[in-house]
Amino acid sequence: MSRTVADLLAAARARLDRPDPRRAAELAAAGAHLVDTRPGWQRREEGQVPGALVIERNHLEWRLDPTSAARIPEAVDHDVTWVLFCSEGYSSSLAAASLQDIGLHRATDIDGGFRAWAAAGLPVEPGQDGPSDATRPPDRRASR
């Protein structure tokens, strides 16, 4: 029997401790990394969270897996806390579950996504389109 995307989403969320936006901000203040997985057009239209890493969904596992040659400097081990968000918290739930599948056991996502973050009155700035430094291959990144 085949599974639906609703089945996948329910299974993903069953194993995630999904913080609301305020708790996500507290986690970030305590050292967790906020990761915006939205495509550039959504960031441009909706805005973005100041200080969040921008790693679009198609690069996520390669940039956050500490064993990957394409990892970002923040991906130091499997104990890093990654708090993902997309626009409304659907694709980020699936992405967080995928990160857990590769051993990033502290990966999760914001309940309600960016829109819930903005609605909670948390900091937002104008969004930008285009690749982020974290999305570029390691040999093409600006020095940090």
DSSP file with accessible surface (Angstrom, degrees, kcal/mol):
  #  RESIDUE AA STRUCTURE BP1 BP2  ACC     N-H-->O    O-->H-N    N-H-->O    O-->H-N    TCO  KAPPA ALPHA  PHI   PSI    X-CA   Y-CA   Z-CA
    1    1 A M              0   0  236      0, 0.0     2,-0.1     0, 0.0     0, 0.0   0.000 360.0 360.0 360.0 136.1    0.0    0.0    0.0
    2    2 A S        -     0   0  107      1,-0.0     2,-0.3     0, 0.0     0, 0.0  -0.485 360.0-130.8 -84.5 154.0    1.4    3.4   -0.9
    3    3 A R        -     0   0  151     -2,-0.1     2,-0.2     3,-0.0    -1,-0.0  -0.759  15.8-135.3-101.1 151.4    1.7    6.3    1.6
    4    4 A T     >  -     0   0   74     -2,-0.3     4,-2.2     1,-0.1     5,-0.2  -0.526  28.3-106.8 -96.8 168.7    0.5    9.8    1.0
    5    5 A V  H  > S+     0   0  104      1,-0.2     4,-2.8     2,-0.2     5,-0.2   0.868 123.4  58.2 -63.6 -31.5    2.4   13.0    1.7
    6    6 A A  H  > S+     0   0   62      1,-0.2     4,-2.4     2,-0.2    -1,-0.2   0.896 105.3  50.0 -63.9 -37.6    0.0   13.5    4.6
    7    7 A D  H  > S+     0   0   77      2,-0.2     4,-2.4     1,-0.2    -2,-0.2   0.916 111.2  48.3 -64.2 -44.3    1.2   10.1    6.0
    8    8 A L  H  X S+     0   0   83     -4,-2.2     4,-2.5     2,-0.2    -2,-0.2   0.917 112.1  49.4 -62.2 -42.5    4.9   11.2    5.6
    9    9 A L  H  X S+     0   0   27     -4,-2.8     4,-2.8     2,-0.2     5,-0.2   0.934 111.1  48.7 -63.9 -44.7    4.2   14.5    7.3
   10   10 A A  H  X S+     0   0   63     -4,-2.4     4,-1.7     1,-0.2    -1,-0.2   0.915 112.5  48.5 -62.6 -41.8    2.4   12.8   10.2
   11   11 A A  H  X S+     0   0   46     -4,-2.4     4,-0.6     2,-0.2    -1,-0.2   0.903 112.7  48.7 -65.4 -40.6    5.3   10.3   10.6
   12   12 A A  H >< S+     0   0    4     -4,-2.5     3,-1.3     1,-0.2     4,-0.3   0.957 112.8  46.4 -62.8 -50.1    7.9   13.1   10.5
   13   13 A R  H >< S+     0   0   70     -4,-2.8     3,-1.0     1,-0.3    -1,-0.2   0.784  99.8  69.0 -67.6 -25.0    6.1   15.3   13.0
   14   14 A A  H 3< S+     0   0   90     -4,-1.7    -1,-0.3     1,-0.2    -2,-0.2   0.766 107.5  38.9 -64.6 -23.4    5.5   12.3   15.4
   15   15 A R  T << S+     0   0  108     -3,-1.3     2,-0.4    -4,-0.6    -1,-0.2   0.372 101.2  88.4-109.0   6.0    9.2   12.3   16.1
   16   16 A L    <   -     0   0   18     -3,-1.0     2,-1.0    -4,-0.3    92,-0.1  -0.838  65.0-145.4-105.8 141.1    9.9   16.0   16.2
   17   17 A D        -     0   0  107     -2,-0.4    -3,-0.1    90,-0.2    -4,-0.0  -0.835  31.0-160.9 -96.9  90.7    9.7   18.3   19.2
   18   18 A R        -     0   0   39     -2,-1.0    92,-0.1    -5,-0.2     2,-0.1  -0.655   1.9-148.6 -84.9 110.2    8.5   21.3   17.2
   19   19 A P        -     0   0    0      0, 0.0    92,-2.7     0, 0.0    -1,-0.0  -0.425  14.4-121.2 -74.8 148.9    9.0   24.6   19.0
   20   20 A D     >  -     0   0   85     90,-0.2     4,-2.6    -2,-0.1     5,-0.2  -0.330  43.6 -91.7 -73.3 170.4    6.6   27.5   18.6
   21   21 A P  H  > S+     0   0   14      0, 0.0     4,-2.4     0, 0.0     5,-0.2   0.898 125.8  50.8 -56.9 -41.6    8.3   30.6   17.3
   22   22 A R  H  > S+     0   0  135      1,-0.2     4,-1.9     2,-0.2     5,-0.1   0.921 112.6  45.9 -64.5 -41.9    9.0   32.1   20.7
   23   23 A R  H  > S+     0   0   84      2,-0.2     4,-2.7     1,-0.2    -1,-0.2   0.888 110.0  55.2 -67.4 -35.4   10.6   28.9   21.9
   24   24 A A  H  X S+     0   0    0     -4,-2.6     4,-2.5     2,-0.2    -2,-0.2   0.915 106.7  50.6 -61.8 -41.1   12.6   28.7   18.6
   25   25 A A  H  X S+     0   0   27     -4,-2.4     4,-2.4    -5,-0.2    -1,-0.2   0.904 110.2  50.1 -63.3 -38.9   13.9   32.2   19.3
   26   26 A E  H  X S+     0   0  130     -4,-1.9     4,-1.5     2,-0.2    -2,-0.2   0.907 109.5  50.8 -64.6 -42.1   14.9   31.0   22.8
   27   27 A L  H  <>S+     0   0   52     -4,-2.7     5,-2.6     2,-0.2     3,-0.2   0.919 110.5  49.4 -61.0 -42.5   16.7   28.0   21.4
   28   28 A A  H ><5S+     0   0   31     -4,-2.5     3,-1.8     1,-0.2    -2,-0.2   0.915 108.0  53.2 -63.6 -41.0   18.6   30.2   18.9
   29   29 A A  H 3<5S+     0   0   92     -4,-2.4    -1,-0.2     1,-0.3    -2,-0.2   0.813 108.0  52.5 -63.2 -26.9   19.6   32.5   21.8
   30   30 A A  T 3<5S-     0   0   90     -4,-1.5    -1,-0.3    -3,-0.2    -2,-0.2   0.355 135.9 -82.4 -90.2   2.7   21.0   29.4   23.6
   31   31 A G  T < 5S+     0   0   52     -3,-1.8    -3,-0.2     1,-0.3    50,-0.2   0.374  82.7 135.6 117.9  -6.9   23.1   28.4   20.6
   32   32 A A      < -     0   0   13     -5,-2.6     2,-0.6    -6,-0.1    -1,-0.3  -0.381  53.8-120.8 -68.8 156.0   20.8   26.5   18.2
   33   33 A H  E     -a   82   0A  56     48,-2.7    50,-3.0    -2,-0.0     2,-0.4  -0.892  15.3-145.9-102.5 121.8   21.0   27.4   14.5
   34   34 A L  E     -a   83   0A  17     -2,-0.6    19,-2.8    48,-0.2     2,-0.5  -0.718  18.1-164.4 -80.9 134.4   18.0   28.7   12.7
   35   35 A V  E     -ab  84  53A   0     48,-2.4    50,-2.1    -2,-0.4     2,-0.7  -0.970  11.6-153.0-129.6 118.0   17.9   27.5    9.1
   36   36 A D  E     +ab  85  54A   1     17,-3.3    19,-2.0    -2,-0.5    50,-0.2  -0.786  14.2 178.6 -88.6 115.1   15.7   29.1    6.4
   37   37 A T        +     0   0    4     48,-2.6    20,-1.6    -2,-0.7    49,-0.2   0.375  39.1 119.2 -99.4   3.2   15.0   26.4    3.8
   38   38 A R        -     0   0    2     47,-0.4    -2,-0.1    18,-0.2    48,-0.0  -0.346  69.3-105.6 -71.9 151.2   12.7   28.5    1.6
   39   39 A P    >>  -     0   0   45      0, 0.0     4,-1.8     0, 0.0     3,-0.9  -0.301  37.5-102.0 -68.4 160.8   13.6   29.3   -2.0
   40   40 A G  H 3> S+     0   0    3      1,-0.3     4,-2.7     2,-0.2     5,-0.2   0.844 118.4  59.1 -55.2 -39.8   14.7   32.8   -2.8
   41   41 A W  H 3> S+     0   0  124      1,-0.2     4,-2.1     2,-0.2    -1,-0.3   0.886 107.0  48.1 -62.6 -34.0   11.4   34.0   -4.3
   42   42 A Q  H <> S+     0   0   35     -3,-0.9     4,-3.0     2,-0.2     5,-0.4   0.908 111.1  49.6 -72.9 -39.4    9.7   33.3   -1.0
   43   43 A R  H  X S+     0   0    5     -4,-1.8     4,-2.3     1,-0.2    84,-0.4   0.921 112.0  49.5 -62.3 -41.8   12.3   35.0    1.1
   44   44 A R  H  < S+     0   0  124     -4,-2.7    83,-0.5    -5,-0.2    -2,-0.2   0.920 118.0  39.0 -63.0 -43.0   12.1   38.0   -1.2
   45   45 A E  H  < S+     0   0  134     -4,-2.1    -2,-0.2    -5,-0.2    -1,-0.2   0.871 128.7  28.7 -76.3 -38.6    8.3   38.1   -0.9
   46   46 A E  H  < S-     0   0   44     -4,-3.0     2,-0.2     1,-0.3    -3,-0.2   0.735 103.3-121.7 -97.2 -27.2    7.9   37.3    2.7
   47   47 A G     <  -     0   0    6     -4,-2.3     2,-0.3    -5,-0.4    -1,-0.3  -0.542  25.1-104.5 106.4-178.6   11.0   38.6    4.4
   48   48 A Q  B     -D  125   0B  24     77,-2.7    77,-2.8    -2,-0.2    -5,-0.0  -0.944  22.6-101.0-146.0 165.8   13.6   36.7    6.4
   49   49 A V    >   -     0   0    6     -2,-0.3     3,-1.9    75,-0.2    75,-0.2  -0.796  44.3-114.8 -90.3 122.7   14.8   36.1   10.0
   50   50 A P  T 3  S+     0   0   53      0, 0.0     3,-0.1     0, 0.0    -1,-0.0  -0.316  98.2  11.9 -57.4 133.1   17.9   38.1   10.8
   51   51 A G  T 3  S+     0   0   83      1,-0.3   -17,-0.2   -18,-0.0     2,-0.1   0.314  91.7 134.6  84.9 -10.1   20.8   35.9   11.5
   52   52 A A    <   -     0   0   16     -3,-1.9     2,-0.3   -19,-0.1    -1,-0.3  -0.480  60.5-116.7 -71.8 142.4   19.2   32.7   10.2
   53   53 A L  E     -b   35   0A  26    -19,-2.8   -17,-3.3    -2,-0.1     2,-0.7  -0.615  24.1-140.7 -72.0 137.7   21.3   30.5    7.9
   54   54 A V  E     +b   36   0A  20     -2,-0.3     2,-0.4   -19,-0.2    81,-0.3  -0.912  35.9 155.4-105.4 108.8   19.8   30.3    4.4
   55   55 A I        -     0   0    0    -19,-2.0     5,-0.1    -2,-0.7    -2,-0.0  -0.896  36.7-136.2-134.2 102.7   20.2   26.8    3.0
   56   56 A E    >>  -     0   0   43     -2,-0.4     3,-2.4     1,-0.1     4,-0.7  -0.212  28.4-104.1 -61.5 153.0   17.6   26.0    0.4
   57   57 A R  G >4 S+     0   0   82    -20,-1.6     3,-1.0     1,-0.3     4,-0.4   0.808 115.5  60.6 -50.7 -39.4   16.0   22.6    0.7
   58   58 A N  G 34 S+     0   0  106      1,-0.2    -1,-0.3   -21,-0.2     4,-0.1   0.650 112.2  38.6 -72.1  -8.4   17.9   21.0   -2.1
   59   59 A H  G <> S+     0   0   50     -3,-2.4     4,-1.9   -22,-0.1    -1,-0.2   0.474  88.2 102.4-110.0  -6.5   21.3   21.6   -0.4
   60   60 A L  H <X S+     0   0    0     -3,-1.0     4,-2.0    -4,-0.7     5,-0.3   0.876  78.8  43.0 -55.5 -57.3   20.3   20.9    3.2
   61   61 A E  H  > S+     0   0   29     -4,-0.4     4,-1.9     1,-0.2    -1,-0.2   0.903 115.4  50.4 -60.1 -39.7   21.6   17.4    3.9
   62   62 A W  H  4 S+     0   0  152      1,-0.2    -1,-0.2     2,-0.2     8,-0.2   0.853 114.0  44.3 -68.7 -33.2   25.0   18.0    2.2
   63   63 A R  H  < S+     0   0   18     -4,-1.9     9,-2.9    -3,-0.2    12,-0.2   0.787 120.2  38.5 -82.6 -26.4   25.6   21.3    4.1
   64   64 A L  H  < S+     0   0    0     -4,-2.0    -2,-0.2    -5,-0.2    -3,-0.2   0.648  86.5  99.7-102.7 -14.5   24.5   20.1    7.6
   65   65 A D    ><  -     0   0   32     -4,-1.9     3,-1.9    -5,-0.3     6,-0.2  -0.593  65.1-148.5 -72.4 118.0   25.9   16.5    7.6
   66   66 A P  T 3  S+     0   0   19      0, 0.0    -1,-0.2     0, 0.0     5,-0.1   0.679  96.0  55.2 -65.7 -12.1   29.2   16.8    9.6
   67   67 A T  T 3  S+     0   0  104      3,-0.0     2,-0.3    10,-0.0    -2,-0.1   0.489  86.8 104.0 -95.2  -3.0   30.7   14.0    7.5
   68   68 A S    X   -     0   0   17     -3,-1.9     3,-1.5    -7,-0.2    -6,-0.0  -0.589  68.6-141.9 -83.6 139.3   30.0   15.7    4.1
   69   69 A A  T 3  S+     0   0   93     -2,-0.3    -1,-0.1     1,-0.3    -6,-0.1   0.707 105.8  54.8 -67.2 -17.8   32.8   17.4    2.2
   70   70 A A  T 3  S+     0   0   19     -8,-0.2    -1,-0.3    -5,-0.1    -2,-0.0   0.217  82.8 130.7-100.2  14.6   30.2   20.1    1.3
   71   71 A R    <   -     0   0  110     -3,-1.5    -7,-0.2    -6,-0.2    -8,-0.2  -0.242  58.1-118.3 -68.5 157.6   29.3   20.9    5.0
   72   72 A I    >   -     0   0    1     -9,-2.9     3,-1.8     1,-0.1    -1,-0.1  -0.537  31.8-104.8 -88.1 160.9   29.2   24.4    6.4
   73   73 A P  T 3  S+     0   0   77      0, 0.0    -1,-0.1     0, 0.0    -2,-0.1   0.811 118.6  61.6 -58.4 -28.7   31.5   25.3    9.2
   74   74 A E  T 3  S+     0   0   46      1,-0.2     2,-2.0     2,-0.1     3,-0.3   0.685  81.2  86.8 -71.4 -16.3   28.7   25.2   11.8
   75   75 A A    <   +     0   0    2     -3,-1.8    -1,-0.2   -12,-0.2     3,-0.1  -0.485  49.9 144.3 -84.5  71.4   28.1   21.5   11.0
   76   76 A V        -     0   0  103     -2,-2.0     2,-0.3     1,-0.2    -1,-0.2   0.755  64.1 -19.3 -86.4 -28.0   30.7   20.3   13.5
   77   77 A D  S >  S-     0   0   71     -3,-0.3     3,-1.0   -10,-0.0    -1,-0.2  -0.963  71.7 -86.3-164.9-178.6   29.0   17.1   14.8
   78   78 A H  T 3  S+     0   0   67     -2,-0.3    28,-0.5     1,-0.2    27,-0.5   0.490 113.4  68.8 -80.1  -3.0   25.8   15.2   15.1
   79   79 A D  T 3   +     0   0   81     25,-0.1    -1,-0.2    26,-0.1     2,-0.1   0.418  68.6 118.8 -96.3   1.6   24.8   17.0   18.4
   80   80 A V    <   -     0   0   17     -3,-1.0     2,-0.7     1,-0.1    26,-0.4  -0.414  65.5-127.0 -65.9 141.6   24.2   20.5   16.8
   81   81 A T        -     0   0   39    -50,-0.2   -48,-2.7    -2,-0.1     2,-0.5  -0.849  27.1-172.3 -94.1 118.8   20.7   21.8   17.2
   82   82 A W  E     -a   33   0A   0     -2,-0.7    26,-2.2    24,-0.4     2,-0.6  -0.957   7.5-168.8-111.8 124.9   19.2   22.8   13.9
   83   83 A V  E     -ac  34 108A   0    -50,-3.0   -48,-2.4    -2,-0.5    26,-0.3  -0.932  16.2-165.8-116.2 103.6   15.8   24.5   13.9
   84   84 A L  E     -ac  35 109A   0     24,-2.8    26,-2.3    -2,-0.6     2,-0.3  -0.474   8.6-175.8 -86.8 158.0   14.5   24.7   10.3
   85   85 A F  E     +a   36   0A   1    -50,-2.1   -48,-2.6    24,-0.2   -47,-0.4  -0.981  10.5 176.6-152.6 145.8   11.7   26.7    8.9
   86   86 A C        -     0   0    7     -2,-0.3    28,-3.1    24,-0.2    29,-0.2  -0.384  59.9 -69.8-117.4-155.3    9.9   27.1    5.6
   87   87 A S  S    S+     0   0    8     26,-0.2    28,-2.6    -2,-0.2    29,-0.3   0.958 123.8   0.6 -69.9 -49.7    7.0   29.3    4.9
   88   88 A E  S    S-     0   0   93     25,-0.2    24,-0.4    26,-0.2    25,-0.2   0.387 104.4 -97.8-124.0  -0.9    4.3   27.5    7.0
   89   89 A G  S    S+     0   0    0     23,-0.2     4,-0.1    22,-0.1    24,-0.1   0.711  92.2 103.4  94.2  20.9    6.1   24.5    8.5
   90   90 A Y  S >> S+     0   0  129      2,-0.1     4,-1.5     3,-0.1     3,-0.7   0.876  85.3  33.5 -96.9 -62.5    5.2   21.7    6.2
   91   91 A S  H 3> S+     0   0   58      1,-0.2     4,-2.5     2,-0.2     5,-0.2   0.851 115.3  60.2 -65.9 -28.8    8.3   21.0    4.0
   92   92 A S  H 3> S+     0   0    0      1,-0.2     4,-2.6     2,-0.2    -1,-0.2   0.844 100.9  54.6 -68.6 -29.0   10.6   22.0    7.0
   93   93 A S  H <> S+     0   0    0     -3,-0.7     4,-2.1     2,-0.2    -1,-0.2   0.937 110.4  45.5 -65.1 -45.1    9.0   19.1    9.0
   94   94 A L  H  X S+     0   0   59     -4,-1.5     4,-1.9     1,-0.2    -2,-0.2   0.911 113.8  50.1 -63.5 -39.8    9.9   16.6    6.2
   95   95 A A  H  X S+     0   0    0     -4,-2.5     4,-2.2     2,-0.2    -2,-0.2   0.911 108.6  51.3 -66.1 -41.9   13.4   18.2    6.0
   96   96 A A  H  X S+     0   0    0     -4,-2.6     4,-2.3     1,-0.2    -1,-0.2   0.908 109.3  50.8 -63.2 -40.1   14.0   17.9    9.8
   97   97 A A  H  X S+     0   0    5     -4,-2.1     4,-2.1     2,-0.2    -1,-0.2   0.903 108.0  53.2 -63.4 -38.7   13.0   14.3    9.7
   98   98 A S  H  X S+     0   0   30     -4,-1.9     4,-0.9     2,-0.2    -2,-0.2   0.905 107.9  50.7 -62.8 -39.9   15.5   13.7    6.9
   99   99 A L  H ><>S+     0   0    0     -4,-2.2     5,-2.4     1,-0.2     3,-0.8   0.908 108.3  52.0 -65.0 -39.0   18.2   15.3    9.0
  100  100 A Q  H ><5S+     0   0   39     -4,-2.3     3,-2.0     1,-0.2    -1,-0.2   0.893 102.3  61.1 -62.6 -35.6   17.3   13.0   11.8
  101  101 A D  H 3<5S+     0   0  111     -4,-2.1    -1,-0.2     1,-0.3    -2,-0.2   0.768 103.8  49.5 -61.7 -26.7   17.6   10.1    9.4
  102  102 A I  T <<5S-     0   0   57     -4,-0.9    -1,-0.3    -3,-0.8    -2,-0.2   0.210 131.9 -91.5 -98.8  16.3   21.3   11.0    8.8
  103  103 A G  T < 5S+     0   0   32     -3,-2.0     2,-1.9     1,-0.2    -3,-0.2   0.454  85.6 131.2  97.0   2.3   21.9   11.2   12.6
  104  104 A L    > < +     0   0    0     -5,-2.4     3,-2.0     1,-0.2    -1,-0.2  -0.554  30.7 175.1 -86.4  76.1   21.3   14.8   13.3
  105  105 A H  T 3   +     0   0  101     -2,-1.9    -1,-0.2   -27,-0.5   -26,-0.1   0.619  68.8  57.3 -67.0 -14.1   19.1   13.9   16.3
  106  106 A R  T 3  S+     0   0  124    -28,-0.5   -24,-0.4   -26,-0.4    -1,-0.3   0.292  78.1 120.8 -99.2  10.7   18.5   17.5   17.5
  107  107 A A    <   +     0   0    1     -3,-2.0     2,-0.3   -26,-0.2   -90,-0.2  -0.521  31.2 142.7 -74.8 140.1   17.0   18.7   14.1
  108  108 A T  E     -c   83   0A  12    -26,-2.2   -24,-2.8    -2,-0.2     2,-0.3  -0.867  35.9-121.9-155.5-172.4   13.5   20.0   14.3
  109  109 A D  E     -c   84   0A   0     -2,-0.3     2,-0.4   -26,-0.3   -24,-0.2  -0.965  29.2 -94.8-143.1 161.7   11.4   22.8   12.7
  110  110 A I    >   -     0   0    1    -26,-2.3     3,-2.0    -2,-0.3     2,-0.4  -0.617  40.1-119.3 -78.8 125.4    9.3   25.7   13.8
  111  111 A D  T 3  S+     0   0   82    -92,-2.7   -22,-0.1    -2,-0.4    -1,-0.1  -0.509 103.0  11.6 -63.2 114.5    5.6   25.0   14.2
  112  112 A G  T 3> S-     0   0   22     -2,-0.4     4,-1.4   -24,-0.4     3,-0.4   0.329 104.7-133.2  96.7  -9.4    4.0   27.3   11.7
  113  113 A G  H <>  -     0   0    0     -3,-2.0     4,-2.0   -25,-0.2     3,-0.3  -0.054  57.9 -25.3  65.0-159.0    7.2   28.3    9.9
  114  114 A F  H  > S+     0   0    6    -28,-3.1     4,-2.9     1,-0.2     5,-0.2   0.870 135.0  58.3 -58.6 -40.2    8.2   31.8    9.0
  115  115 A R  H  > S+     0   0  124    -28,-2.6     4,-2.4    -3,-0.4    -1,-0.2   0.900 107.5  46.5 -62.2 -38.2    4.7   33.1    8.8
  116  116 A A  H  X S+     0   0   28     -4,-1.4     4,-1.7   -29,-0.3    -1,-0.2   0.892 110.8  53.8 -68.9 -37.7    4.1   32.1   12.5
  117  117 A W  H  <>S+     0   0   10     -4,-2.0     5,-1.7     2,-0.2     3,-0.3   0.953 112.6  43.0 -58.2 -51.1    7.4   33.7   13.4
  118  118 A A  H ><5S+     0   0   41     -4,-2.9     3,-1.8     1,-0.2    -2,-0.2   0.912 111.9  53.7 -63.2 -42.2    6.4   37.0   11.8
  119  119 A A  H 3<5S+     0   0   91     -4,-2.4    -1,-0.2     1,-0.3    -2,-0.2   0.796 101.8  60.2 -64.5 -26.9    2.9   36.8   13.3
  120  120 A A  T 3<5S-     0   0   26     -4,-1.7    -1,-0.3    -3,-0.3    -2,-0.2   0.477 117.6-114.2 -78.8  -1.9    4.4   36.4   16.7
  121  121 A G  T < 5 +     0   0   64     -3,-1.8    -3,-0.2     1,-0.2    -2,-0.1   0.665  64.5 150.4  79.1  16.6    6.1   39.7   16.3
  122  122 A L      < -     0   0   22     -5,-1.7    -1,-0.2     1,-0.2  -100,-0.0  -0.391  59.4 -67.8 -78.6 161.5    9.6   38.3   16.2
  123  123 A P        +     0   0   81      0, 0.0     2,-0.3     0, 0.0    -1,-0.2  -0.197  58.8 170.5 -58.6 134.0   12.4   40.1   14.2
  124  124 A V        -     0   0   60    -75,-0.2   -75,-0.2    -3,-0.1   -77,-0.1  -0.982   9.8-170.7-139.5 144.9   12.0   40.0   10.4
  125  125 A E  B     -D   48   0B  78    -77,-2.8   -77,-2.7    -2,-0.3     0, 0.0  -0.884  43.0 -71.4-130.4 165.5   13.9   41.9    7.8
  126  126 A P        -     0   0  114      0, 0.0     2,-0.2     0, 0.0   -82,-0.1  -0.289  57.7-122.8 -56.4 139.2   13.4   42.4    4.0
  127  127 A G        -     0   0   15    -83,-0.5     2,-0.4   -84,-0.4   -83,-0.1  -0.481  18.8-148.3 -87.4 157.0   14.2   39.2    2.2
  128  128 A Q        -     0   0  136     -2,-0.2   -84,-0.1     2,-0.1     2,-0.1  -0.956   5.1-141.4-124.6 145.0   16.7   38.6   -0.5
  129  129 A D        +     0   0   85     -2,-0.4   -88,-0.0   -86,-0.1   -89,-0.0  -0.434  57.9  61.6 -90.3 170.9   16.7   36.3   -3.5
  130  130 A G  S    S-     0   0   25     -2,-0.1    -2,-0.1     2,-0.0     2,-0.0  -0.158  90.5 -40.8  98.8 168.8   19.8   34.5   -4.7
  131  131 A P        -     0   0   83      0, 0.0     2,-0.2     0, 0.0   -76,-0.1  -0.324  51.8-136.5 -70.5 147.2   22.2   32.0   -3.3
  132  132 A S    >>  -     0   0   22    -78,-0.2     4,-1.2     1,-0.1     3,-0.8  -0.626  25.7-111.1 -93.7 163.0   23.4   32.2    0.2
  133  133 A D  T 34 S+     0   0   38      1,-0.2     3,-0.5    -2,-0.2     7,-0.1   0.893 118.6  57.0 -61.0 -37.0   27.0   31.7    1.1
  134  134 A A  T 34 S+     0   0    4    -80,-0.2    -1,-0.2     1,-0.2   -79,-0.1   0.762 104.0  53.7 -67.1 -23.3   26.1   28.5    2.9
  135  135 A T  T <4 S+     0   0   11     -3,-0.8    -1,-0.2   -81,-0.3    -2,-0.2   0.759  90.4  91.3 -82.9 -24.2   24.5   27.1   -0.3
  136  136 A R  S  < S-     0   0   87     -4,-1.2     5,-0.1    -3,-0.5    -3,-0.0  -0.355  94.2 -92.4 -67.9 151.0   27.6   27.7   -2.4
  137  137 A P    >   -     0   0   47      0, 0.0     3,-2.6     0, 0.0     4,-0.3  -0.271  42.7-106.7 -58.4 150.4   30.1   24.8   -2.7
  138  138 A P  G >  S+     0   0   55      0, 0.0     3,-1.1     0, 0.0    -2,-0.1   0.841 119.4  54.9 -53.5 -35.4   32.8   25.1    0.0
  139  139 A D  G 3  S+     0   0  143      1,-0.2   -69,-0.0     0, 0.0    -3,-0.0   0.555 109.9  48.0 -78.6  -3.6   35.5   26.2   -2.5
  140  140 A R  G <  S+     0   0  173     -3,-2.6    -1,-0.2    -7,-0.1     2,-0.2   0.215  86.9 111.6-118.5  13.8   33.3   29.1   -3.7
  141  141 A R  S <  S-     0   0   42     -3,-1.1     2,-0.1    -4,-0.3     3,-0.1  -0.587  73.6-108.0 -86.7 152.4   32.2   30.6   -0.3
  142  142 A A        -     0   0   64     -2,-0.2     2,-0.1     1,-0.1    -1,-0.1  -0.403  49.7 -93.0 -67.6 151.2   33.3   33.9    1.0
  143  143 A S              0   0  124      1,-0.1    -1,-0.1    -2,-0.1     0, 0.0  -0.454 360.0 360.0 -70.9 141.4   35.8   33.5    3.8
  144  144 A R              0   0  143     -2,-0.1    -1,-0.1    -3,-0.1    -3,-0.0  -0.697 360.0 360.0 -99.4 360.0   34.2   33.5    7.2
